[in-house]
Amino acid sequence: MKQSLFTLVYQDENIAAVNKSSGIAVSPDRWDPSRERLDTLAAEFLQIQKIYTVHRIDRDTSGLVVFAKNSVSHKSLSLAFEGRQINKRYIAVVHGRPSWRETGCDLALVPNGNKQHLTIVDKFRGKKSFTSFRLLGSAGNYSVLEAIPETGRIHQIRVHLAALGHPVVCDTLYGKNRPVLLSSFKRGWQGDLLEERPLLSRLGLHASELFIPGYANGAGGLDLKAPLPRDMAALIRQMEKTAGQSFAVDDQCFAVNSQNSAVESQNFAVDSRSPGE
């Protein structure tokens, strides 16, 4: 069992949260059900017969995924995700230097149903979608952004960023399929171009934080955080050195008084009423 594909971030009797690597799907692939998947590996590692998927992130995105361990938690969490009560924060490395410090994208999205699972912008058939973006820093012709999706459409962040003219680096579907090299943004770089190794050669998108309101005893909720994988962390450190400033990618976003340690989750009670569209 390949636990190297994920690390356990948190667990109690009702839920488990893992930090997954890029390249593994959360649940079965409709085109190839035999491919290795996170839910099966997590269940084996936790030594439980059944694990419940309550949300997904893209195969090529790294970061936080939360599973339910029983049907009651599965129902509560599923309703909370559907009702947009779960807060999610992503870190993205993108092409270009945005002219804005903060912006939002509300382009309607719909899957086109092909084997690549592409999502397209369609104002007539698409579902309402919204993502907030905040610029954390830039170096050369690359930038680091914070992305907070209010809806959960397939590839939402990637499509919205591509539409804004700042596709995620190494995005083979919506952007430019080329690795990020230190020589491409570090001033005065000296080295052998033929021997240079990429800092990042996979999708530069990471699910870094997830906040479940009402999950902790009097603490307001459970705030889960997943450290950046080594390749993205190394890239961002080099970008910070070039820019001469910290990008504050590790700052806590949602919960000031929440807990990220063992909590008594019996008090978890979310309002399952879905807000109006």
C-alpha positions in Angstrom: 0.0 0.0 0.0 1.5 3.3 -1.1 1.0 5.6 1.8 3.6 7.9 0.1 0.7 9.1 -2.1 -0.9 10.8 1.0 -0.2 11.7 4.6 -2.8 11.7 7.4 -3.6 15.2 8.6 -6.4 14.5 11.1 -8.7 11.8 12.2 -11.3 11.1 14.9 -14.2 8.6 15.1 -16.2 10.4 12.4 -13.8 11.8 9.8 -10.3 11.5 8.4 -8.4 14.2 6.5 -5.4 13.5 4.3 -3.0 15.5 2.3 -2.8 13.8 -1.1 -0.1 14.0 -3.7 -0.6 15.2 -7.2 -1.4 12.4 -9.7 -4.0 10.3 -7.8 -7.7 10.5 -8.1 -9.9 10.7 -5.0 -12.5 8.2 -6.4 -12.9 5.8 -9.3 -12.1 7.0 -12.8 -15.2 6.6 -15.0 -12.9 5.9 -18.0 -10.6 3.5 -16.2 -12.0 2.1 -12.9 -8.9 0.0 -12.4 -6.6 3.0 -11.7 -5.3 3.4 -8.2 -7.5 5.8 -6.1 -7.2 7.6 -2.8 -10.4 6.4 -1.1 -9.3 2.8 -1.3 -5.8 3.5 -0.1 -7.1 5.7 2.8 -9.5 3.0 3.9 -6.7 0.4 3.9 -4.4 2.6 5.9 -7.1 3.5 8.4 -8.1 -0.2 8.6 -11.8 0.4 8.1 -14.1 -1.5 5.8 -15.8 1.5 4.3 -14.9 5.1 3.8 -17.3 7.8 2.5 -16.3 10.4 -0.1 -17.8 13.8 0.7 -15.9 16.0 -1.8 -13.2 15.7 -4.4 -10.2 17.6 -5.7 -8.7 17.1 -9.2 -6.3 14.2 -9.8 -3.4 16.6 -10.5 -4.2 18.9 -7.6 -2.4 18.2 -4.3 -3.8 18.9 -0.8 -6.6 18.3 1.6 -9.3 15.7 1.1 -11.8 14.9 3.9 -13.5 11.5 4.2 -16.4 10.4 6.5 -16.1 7.2 8.5 -19.8 6.5 9.0 -23.1 7.3 7.3 -24.2 9.9 9.8 -21.0 12.0 9.2 -21.3 11.4 5.5 -24.7 12.9 5.4 -23.9 15.9 7.5 -20.7 16.7 5.6 -22.2 16.1 2.2 -25.0 18.6 3.1 -22.5 21.1 4.4 -20.5 20.9 1.2 -23.6 21.1 -1.0 -24.8 24.1 1.1 -21.5 25.9 0.6 -20.8 26.0 4.4 -17.3 24.5 4.1 -14.6 27.0 3.5 -11.7 26.0 1.2 -8.4 27.8 0.4 -6.1 26.9 -2.4 -2.6 28.1 -3.3 -1.9 28.5 -7.1 1.2 29.3 -9.0 0.2 30.9 -12.3 1.6 32.5 -15.4 1.8 36.3 -15.6 1.6 39.2 -13.1 -2.0 40.2 -12.4 -2.8 43.9 -12.5 -5.2 43.4 -9.6 -4.5 42.7 -5.9 -7.9 41.0 -5.4 -10.6 39.9 -7.9 -13.4 37.5 -8.4 -14.6 35.4 -11.3 -18.2 34.4 -11.8 -18.2 32.7 -15.2 -20.7 29.9 -15.5 -19.2 26.4 -16.1 -20.2 23.1 -17.5 -18.4 19.8 -18.2 -18.2 19.0 -21.8 -18.2 15.2 -21.2 -15.1 14.2 -23.0 -12.4 11.7 -21.8 -10.2 14.6 -20.6 -13.0 15.8 -18.2 -12.7 19.3 -19.6 -14.9 22.0 -18.2 -15.9 24.9 -20.4 -17.3 28.4 -19.9 -20.9 28.5 -21.1 -23.2 31.4 -20.0 -26.3 29.6 -21.3 -25.8 26.0 -20.1 -23.3 26.5 -17.4 -23.9 26.4 -13.6 -23.3 29.5 -11.5 -19.7 29.5 -10.3 -17.6 31.9 -8.2 -14.0 32.1 -7.1 -12.2 34.8 -5.2 -8.6 35.4 -5.9 -5.9 37.4 -4.0 -2.4 38.1 -5.3 0.3 37.0 -2.7 3.4 37.8 -4.7 5.2 37.7 -8.1 8.6 36.9 -9.4 9.6 37.2 -13.0 6.5 36.3 -15.1 5.0 34.0 -12.4 2.7 34.8 -9.5 1.4 33.0 -6.4 -2.3 33.4 -5.7 -4.8 32.5 -3.0 -8.0 31.0 -4.4 -11.2 30.6 -2.5 -14.0 28.9 -4.4 -17.5 29.5 -3.2 -18.9 26.8 -5.5 -17.4 23.4 -6.4 -17.5 22.9 -10.1 -15.1 20.5 -11.8 -11.8 22.3 -12.6 -13.4 25.5 -11.4 -10.2 27.3 -10.2 -8.2 26.2 -13.3 -10.8 27.3 -15.8 -11.5 30.7 -14.0 -7.8 31.4 -13.9 -7.3 30.5 -17.6 -10.2 32.8 -18.4 -8.6 35.7 -16.5 -5.4 35.2 -18.5 -3.4 33.6 -15.7 -3.5 29.8 -16.2 -2.0 27.6 -13.5 1.5 26.5 -14.4 2.0 23.1 -15.9 -1.7 22.8 -16.6 -1.9 20.4 -19.5 -5.6 21.0 -20.1 -6.1 24.8 -19.7 -2.6 26.3 -19.9 0.9 25.8 -21.0 2.4 22.3 -20.6 6.0 23.3 -19.7 7.9 23.1 -16.5 8.9 26.0 -14.3 12.7 26.6 -14.3 14.7 28.8 -11.9 16.4 30.4 -14.9 13.0 31.6 -16.1 12.6 34.1 -13.3 15.8 34.5 -11.2 17.8 37.5 -12.1 21.4 36.8 -12.9 21.0 33.1 -12.9 24.1 31.3 -13.9 24.1 27.7 -14.7 24.0 25.1 -17.5 20.7 25.2 -19.3 21.2 21.7 -20.6 21.6 20.4 -17.0 19.0 22.5 -15.3 16.2 20.5 -13.5 12.7 21.9 -13.2 11.5 23.3 -9.9 8.0 22.2 -10.8 6.7 20.0 -13.6 3.2 19.2 -12.4 0.1 21.2 -11.8 0.8 24.1 -9.5 -2.4 24.0 -7.5 -2.7 22.9 -3.8 -5.7 22.6 -1.5 -4.1 24.1 1.6 -6.9 24.8 4.1 -10.4 23.6 4.8 -12.6 24.9 7.6 -15.6 22.9 9.0 -17.8 25.3 11.0 -19.4 24.0 14.2 -17.2 20.9 14.4 -15.3 21.7 17.6 -16.3 22.0 21.2 -16.9 25.8 21.6 -14.0 26.6 19.2 -16.2 27.6 16.3 -15.0 24.9 14.0 -12.3 22.6 12.8 -9.5 24.2 10.7 -7.5 21.7 8.7 -4.2 22.7 7.0 -2.1 20.7 4.5 1.6 21.8 4.1 2.7 22.5 0.6 4.4 19.6 -1.1 8.2 19.9 -1.4 8.2 20.9 -5.1 5.7 23.7 -4.8 7.3 24.9 -1.5 10.8 25.0 -3.1 9.4 26.9 -6.1 7.7 29.5 -3.9 10.8 29.9 -1.7 12.8 30.7 -4.8 10.2 33.2 -5.9 10.2 34.9 -2.5 14.0 35.2 -2.6 13.8 36.8 -6.1 11.0 39.1 -5.0 12.7 39.9 -1.7 9.6 39.4 0.3 7.5 36.7 2.0 4.3 35.7 0.2 2.6 34.5 3.4 1.3 31.3 1.8 1.1 29.6 5.2 -1.1 32.2 6.9 -4.3 30.9 8.5 -7.2 32.1 6.5 -10.5 31.1 8.1 -10.5 30.3 11.8 -8.7 32.4 14.4 -9.9 30.3 17.4 -10.4 26.9 15.8 -8.5 23.7 16.7 -6.4 21.6 14.5 -5.9 18.9 17.2 -8.1 16.2 18.7 -11.6 17.5 19.2 -14.8 16.0 20.5 -16.7 15.8 17.2 -20.0 14.6 18.7 -21.0 18.3 18.8 -20.8 18.6 15.0 -24.1 20.0 13.8 -24.2 22.0 10.6 -27.2 23.8 9.3 -28.1 21.6 6.3 -30.3 24.1 4.6 -28.9 25.0 1.3 -28.8 28.7 0.6 -30.7 30.0 -2.5 -28.9 30.2 -5.8 
